[in-house]
Amino acid sequence: MNRNFVAINYIHCEPDYKQRFEELFQTRARAIDTMPGFIDMYVLKPASAEEPYLVISYWESEEAFKAWTHSSAFQEGHKRGFEDLAKAKAAGQKPPMRSVFKTYEVIAR
């Protein structure tokens, strides 16, 4: 299977949110699974508490990945996490998690 494009989401969770974060992925909506151009995804738990979780998704192309991020399926797939962030903000609390997306083109395997 061709893996031409990789998106990695580096997610830093507050200590008291880590269990909830893992639960969200273990019971995920699987909305990404049916997106055109999606190949596979891994969610990696760090060995060190200071390091971020990694969500690594493989795509046929950058265009397929961008279509996912702009889709209603993306909103549905992230709904519970977005609700957690909104709840913390409304309560004047620090966000329970923060993320940074980085994307990569595969040049060798």
Residue frames as qw, qx, qy, qz and C-alpha x, y, z in Angstrom:
[[0.000, 0.889, 0.458, 0.000, 0.00, 0.00, 0.00],
 [0.414, 0.491, -0.017, 0.767, 1.35, 3.40, -0.93],
 [0.406, -0.770, -0.347, 0.350, 1.99, 5.75, 2.02],
 [0.473, 0.538, 0.137, 0.684, 2.81, 9.05, 0.36],
 [0.098, -0.616, 0.105, -0.775, 1.78, 11.53, 3.04],
 [0.536, -0.335, -0.690, 0.352, 1.89, 11.39, 6.83],
 [0.232, -0.717, 0.023, -0.657, 0.26, 13.71, 9.34],
 [0.543, -0.164, -0.678, 0.468, 1.43, 13.60, 12.94],
 [0.354, -0.776, -0.116, -0.509, -0.56, 15.26, 15.69],
 [0.417, 0.118, -0.644, 0.630, 1.56, 15.87, 18.80],
 [0.489, -0.663, -0.316, -0.472, -0.90, 16.01, 21.71],
 [0.215, 0.202, -0.648, 0.702, 0.12, 17.23, 25.15],
 [0.546, -0.579, -0.519, -0.312, -2.41, 16.32, 27.85],
 [0.316, -0.616, 0.420, -0.586, -2.72, 17.64, 31.36],
 [0.060, 0.218, -0.948, 0.223, -1.98, 14.79, 33.81],
 [0.404, 0.197, 0.705, -0.549, -5.60, 14.51, 34.98],
 [0.643, 0.488, -0.036, -0.589, -6.84, 14.32, 31.36],
 [0.101, 0.435, -0.849, -0.284, -4.67, 11.47, 30.08],
 [0.300, 0.152, 0.930, -0.151, -7.11, 8.72, 31.01],
 [0.478, 0.646, 0.357, -0.476, -9.96, 10.61, 29.30],
 [0.290, 0.668, -0.480, -0.489, -7.81, 11.19, 26.20],
 [0.045, -0.221, 0.961, 0.160, -7.03, 7.49, 25.92],
 [0.384, 0.382, 0.776, -0.322, -10.71, 6.65, 26.40],
 [0.440, 0.681, 0.014, -0.585, -11.67, 9.02, 23.58],
 [0.303, 0.522, -0.693, -0.394, -9.41, 7.18, 21.15],
 [0.132, -0.054, 0.988, -0.067, -10.33, 3.72, 22.37],
 [0.317, 0.545, 0.736, -0.248, -13.99, 4.52, 21.73],
 [0.002, -0.363, 0.281, 0.888, -13.48, 6.76, 18.71],
 [0.623, 0.491, 0.227, -0.565, -16.17, 7.39, 16.13],
 [0.605, -0.004, 0.686, 0.405, -13.97, 5.91, 13.37],
 [0.418, 0.825, 0.200, -0.322, -15.09, 8.74, 11.09],
 [0.010, 0.733, -0.546, -0.405, -11.64, 8.92, 9.49],
 [0.533, -0.124, 0.826, 0.137, -11.74, 5.27, 8.43],
 [0.557, 0.553, 0.616, 0.069, -14.08, 5.86, 5.49],
 [0.116, 0.867, -0.104, -0.474, -12.43, 9.03, 4.15],
 [0.813, 0.562, 0.012, 0.149, -11.14, 8.80, 0.57],
 [0.431, 0.716, -0.396, 0.381, -7.35, 8.56, 0.59],
 [0.521, -0.636, 0.467, -0.326, -7.07, 7.44, 4.22],
 [0.637, 0.313, -0.704, 0.007, -4.76, 4.47, 4.69],
 [0.714, -0.284, -0.584, 0.262, -4.07, 3.88, 8.37],
 [0.200, -0.792, 0.184, -0.547, -3.67, 5.50, 11.78],
 [0.673, -0.144, -0.600, 0.408, -1.73, 4.81, 14.96],
 [0.345, -0.848, 0.059, -0.398, -2.17, 6.44, 18.36],
 [0.702, 0.163, -0.525, 0.454, 1.01, 6.17, 20.40],
 [0.565, -0.816, -0.099, -0.063, 1.29, 6.60, 24.16],
 [0.289, 0.753, -0.487, 0.336, 4.61, 8.08, 25.28],
 [0.756, -0.115, -0.555, 0.327, 6.92, 6.15, 27.58],
 [0.308, -0.071, -0.376, 0.871, 7.67, 9.38, 29.45],
 [0.017, -0.735, -0.621, 0.272, 4.94, 11.42, 31.13],
 [0.087, -0.662, 0.052, 0.742, 6.47, 14.64, 29.77],
 [0.107, -0.114, 0.700, 0.696, 6.29, 13.61, 26.14],
 [0.558, 0.216, -0.001, -0.801, 3.23, 14.06, 23.91],
 [0.712, 0.256, 0.650, -0.076, 0.93, 11.39, 22.57],
 [0.036, 0.337, -0.586, -0.736, 1.36, 10.93, 18.83],
 [0.686, 0.458, 0.490, -0.280, -1.50, 10.40, 16.42],
 [0.130, -0.399, 0.664, 0.618, 0.04, 9.30, 13.13],
 [0.704, 0.490, 0.420, -0.295, -2.16, 9.05, 10.06],
 [0.347, -0.181, 0.696, 0.602, -1.15, 7.80, 6.63],
 [0.500, 0.670, 0.249, -0.490, -2.71, 9.20, 3.49],
 [0.731, 0.397, 0.422, 0.360, -2.51, 8.69, -0.26],
 [0.367, 0.520, 0.140, 0.759, -1.96, 12.44, -0.70],
 [0.131, -0.127, -0.354, 0.917, -1.83, 15.77, 1.06],
 [0.367, -0.156, -0.305, -0.865, -5.08, 16.68, -0.69],
 [0.621, -0.335, -0.687, -0.175, -6.85, 13.68, 0.89],
 [0.434, -0.274, -0.571, 0.641, -5.59, 14.73, 4.32],
 [0.042, 0.039, 0.073, -0.996, -6.73, 18.33, 3.82],
 [0.489, -0.270, -0.527, -0.640, -10.15, 17.12, 2.66],
 [0.574, -0.362, -0.707, 0.202, -10.43, 15.20, 5.95],
 [0.293, -0.234, -0.411, 0.831, -9.55, 18.25, 8.06],
 [0.220, 0.058, -0.090, -0.970, -12.25, 20.30, 6.31],
 [0.406, -0.220, -0.783, -0.418, -14.95, 17.64, 6.41],
 [0.639, -0.463, 0.035, -0.613, -18.02, 17.20, 8.58],
 [0.920, -0.114, -0.366, 0.079, -16.59, 13.76, 9.42],
 [0.454, 0.290, -0.444, 0.716, -13.58, 15.53, 11.00],
 [0.321, -0.428, 0.206, -0.819, -15.92, 17.59, 13.18],
 [0.872, -0.274, -0.162, -0.372, -17.86, 14.47, 14.16],
 [0.847, 0.086, -0.435, 0.295, -14.70, 12.49, 14.87],
 [0.369, 0.195, -0.428, 0.802, -13.37, 15.20, 17.20],
 [0.382, -0.649, -0.316, -0.578, -16.70, 16.23, 18.72],
 [0.738, -0.596, -0.305, 0.086, -16.11, 14.90, 22.24],
 [0.640, -0.127, -0.109, 0.750, -12.60, 16.33, 22.48],
 [0.083, 0.432, 0.171, 0.881, -13.79, 19.71, 21.18],
 [0.527, -0.688, -0.343, -0.363, -16.59, 19.63, 23.78],
 [0.750, -0.435, -0.262, 0.424, -14.02, 18.99, 26.54],
 [0.432, 0.101, 0.016, 0.896, -11.99, 21.99, 25.36],
 [0.178, -0.563, -0.287, -0.754, -15.06, 24.23, 25.20],
 [0.666, -0.635, -0.386, -0.061, -16.15, 23.14, 28.68],
 [0.663, -0.289, -0.186, 0.665, -12.74, 24.01, 30.17],
 [0.221, 0.275, 0.144, 0.925, -12.74, 27.38, 28.40],
 [0.373, -0.643, -0.379, -0.551, -16.26, 28.20, 29.63],
 [0.723, -0.615, -0.285, 0.132, -15.15, 27.39, 33.19],
 [0.005, -0.948, 0.288, -0.139, -12.08, 29.60, 32.84],
 [0.815, -0.400, 0.395, 0.143, -9.79, 26.59, 33.16],
 [0.066, -0.570, 0.696, 0.432, -6.60, 25.66, 31.34],
 [0.783, 0.290, -0.351, -0.424, -7.29, 23.49, 28.27],
 [0.857, -0.317, 0.396, -0.091, -6.94, 19.78, 29.18],
 [0.766, 0.043, 0.462, 0.445, -4.93, 19.17, 26.01],
 [0.243, 0.821, -0.197, -0.478, -3.20, 21.02, 23.22],
 [0.832, 0.161, 0.467, 0.251, -2.05, 19.75, 19.88],
 [0.082, 0.718, -0.408, -0.558, 0.29, 20.61, 17.06],
 [0.877, 0.390, 0.280, -0.011, -0.08, 19.09, 13.59],
 [0.090, -0.646, 0.586, 0.480, 2.98, 18.49, 11.48],
 [0.874, 0.412, 0.178, -0.187, 2.87, 16.95, 8.04],
 [0.344, -0.528, 0.685, 0.366, 5.46, 15.04, 6.08],
 [0.764, 0.482, -0.274, -0.329, 5.98, 13.72, 2.60],
 [0.873, -0.239, 0.409, 0.118, 7.33, 10.17, 2.51],
 [0.344, 0.786, -0.453, -0.242, 10.62, 10.07, 0.58],
 [0.381, 0.356, -0.853, 0.007, 11.84, 6.56, 1.45],
 [0.855, -0.316, 0.084, -0.403, 10.64, 3.33, 3.05]]
